[in-house]
Amino acid sequence: MNTPRKDQDDKTVLDVCHLPTFAFGHRSPMWWGTMGLVAIESTVFALAIMSYFYLRSHADTWPMSRFPPDLVWGTVNTAIIVLSMIPNHFAKRAAEKLDLKGVRIWMVVCMLVSSAFLTVRVLEFGSLNVHWDSNAYGSAVWMLMGLHTTHLITDAYDSLVLTVLMFTGPLEGKRFVDVSENAGYWYFVVLSWIPIYAVIYWGARI
């Protein structure tokens, strides 16, 4: 329990010096910030998907390029990003246990998986068979891919910075919170890709 003490002016104050300086989950301001960001970006993705189907409903031919995107690279990338949740999960668990060695190992694995995904994403863009300025279909598809790729790049950069900090310091407790919240955000990046994949690759085939 917090114990009152008296300062030099003989006033009773609350001694909180023994309380922790960081917390995980909903007790952390970072968690609330991440949830707010997820809510905003989920709305952006939803609006982009709605735009796709709005344009489709007004088109005589869909896709306008007459050729749906190749399934190979998009499907490979979907498998990679789903599997990436495994090292991400272990990185989050290690962070919440303040396990520095575990965090270092799993953050490096996460970076390798992110690099693989971004590499395949380059091939994925090449398999779309339409340019962003070719027609409304191309603009809608590239917008969806571009939005998600932006999230991938920013999260990969954030993960890289955190990985470097976990090896070089300073190793404050809040750094473990940052790793945990970064992992939580990655779950959003993964789960948001599933409907986008379905729209881009199967929306043109149904």
Backbone hydrogen bonds, N-H to C=O, Kabsch-Sander energy under -0.5 kcal/mol:
donor,donor_aa,acceptor,acceptor_aa,energy
5,R,13,V,-2.0
7,D,11,K,-1.8
10,D,7,D,-1.9
13,V,5,R,-2.6
15,D,3,T,-1.3
15,D,13,V,-0.5
16,V,14,L,-0.8
19,L,16,V,-1.6
27,R,24,F,-1.1
28,S,25,G,-2.1
31,W,28,S,-0.6
32,W,28,S,-1.3
33,G,29,P,-2.3
34,T,30,M,-2.5
35,M,31,W,-2.4
36,G,32,W,-2.2
37,L,33,G,-2.2
38,V,34,T,-2.5
39,A,35,M,-2.2
40,I,36,G,-2.1
41,E,37,L,-2.7
42,S,38,V,-2.4
43,T,39,A,-1.5
44,V,40,I,-1.7
45,F,41,E,-2.3
46,A,42,S,-2.4
47,L,43,T,-2.3
48,A,44,V,-2.1
49,I,45,F,-2.4
50,M,46,A,-2.3
51,S,47,L,-2.1
52,Y,48,A,-1.7
53,F,49,I,-2.0
54,Y,50,M,-2.3
55,L,51,S,-2.6
56,R,52,Y,-2.1
57,S,53,F,-2.0
58,H,54,Y,-0.7
58,H,55,L,-0.8
59,A,56,R,-1.4
66,R,63,P,-1.9
70,D,127,S,-1.8
74,G,70,D,-0.6
75,T,71,L,-2.4
76,V,72,V,-2.5
77,N,73,W,-2.5
78,T,74,G,-1.7
79,A,75,T,-2.1
80,I,76,V,-2.1
81,I,77,N,-2.7
82,V,78,T,-2.0
83,L,79,A,-2.2
84,S,80,I,-1.5
85,M,82,V,-1.4
86,I,83,L,-1.7
88,N,84,S,-1.6
89,H,85,M,-2.1
90,F,86,I,-1.9
91,A,87,P,-2.2
92,K,88,N,-2.0
93,R,89,H,-2.4
94,A,90,F,-2.4
95,A,91,A,-2.2
96,E,92,K,-2.1
97,K,93,R,-0.9
98,L,95,A,-1.4
99,D,94,A,-2.9
100,L,98,L,-1.2
103,V,99,D,-2.5
104,R,100,L,-2.6
105,I,101,K,-2.2
106,W,102,G,-2.6
107,M,103,V,-2.4
108,V,104,R,-1.7
109,V,105,I,-1.9
110,C,106,W,-2.4
111,M,107,M,-2.1
112,L,108,V,-2.0
113,V,109,V,-2.3
114,S,110,C,-2.5
115,S,111,M,-2.3
116,A,112,L,-2.0
117,F,113,V,-2.4
118,L,114,S,-2.5
119,T,115,S,-2.0
120,V,116,A,-2.2
121,R,117,F,-2.0
122,V,118,L,-1.2
123,L,119,T,-1.1
124,E,120,V,-2.2
125,F,121,R,-2.3
126,G,122,V,-1.4
127,S,123,L,-0.8
127,S,124,E,-0.9
128,L,125,F,-1.3
134,S,131,H,-1.4
135,N,131,H,-0.5
139,S,135,N,-2.2
140,A,136,A,-2.3
141,V,137,Y,-2.5
142,W,138,G,-2.6
143,M,139,S,-1.9
144,L,140,A,-2.0
145,M,141,V,-2.6
146,G,142,W,-3.0
147,L,143,M,-2.6
148,H,144,L,-2.0
149,T,145,M,-2.5
150,T,146,G,-2.2
151,H,147,L,-1.7
152,L,148,H,-2.1
153,I,149,T,-2.7
154,T,150,T,-2.4
155,D,151,H,-2.3
156,A,152,L,-2.6
157,Y,153,I,-2.4
158,D,154,T,-2.3
159,S,155,D,-2.7
160,L,156,A,-2.2
161,V,157,Y,-2.4
162,L,158,D,-2.3
163,T,159,S,-2.6
164,V,160,L,-2.4
165,L,161,V,-2.3
166,M,162,L,-2.2
167,F,163,T,-0.8
167,F,164,V,-0.8
168,T,164,V,-2.1
169,G,165,L,-3.0
172,E,170,P,-1.2
175,R,172,E,-1.6
176,F,172,E,-0.6
176,F,173,G,-1.0
177,V,173,G,-1.1
178,D,174,K,-2.2
179,V,175,R,-2.0
180,S,176,F,-2.1
181,E,177,V,-2.7
182,N,178,D,-2.4
183,A,179,V,-2.0
184,G,180,S,-1.9
185,Y,181,E,-2.2
186,W,182,N,-1.9
187,Y,183,A,-1.6
188,F,184,G,-1.1
189,V,185,Y,-2.1
190,V,186,W,-2.5
191,L,187,Y,-2.9
192,S,188,F,-2.5
193,W,189,V,-0.9
193,W,190,V,-0.7
194,I,190,V,-0.9
196,I,192,S,-1.1
197,Y,193,W,-3.3
198,A,194,I,-2.1
199,V,195,P,-2.3
200,I,196,I,-2.8
201,Y,197,Y,-2.6
202,W,197,Y,-0.6
202,W,198,A,-1.6
203,G,198,A,-1.1
203,G,199,V,-0.7
205,R,202,W,-1.1
206,I,202,W,-1.4
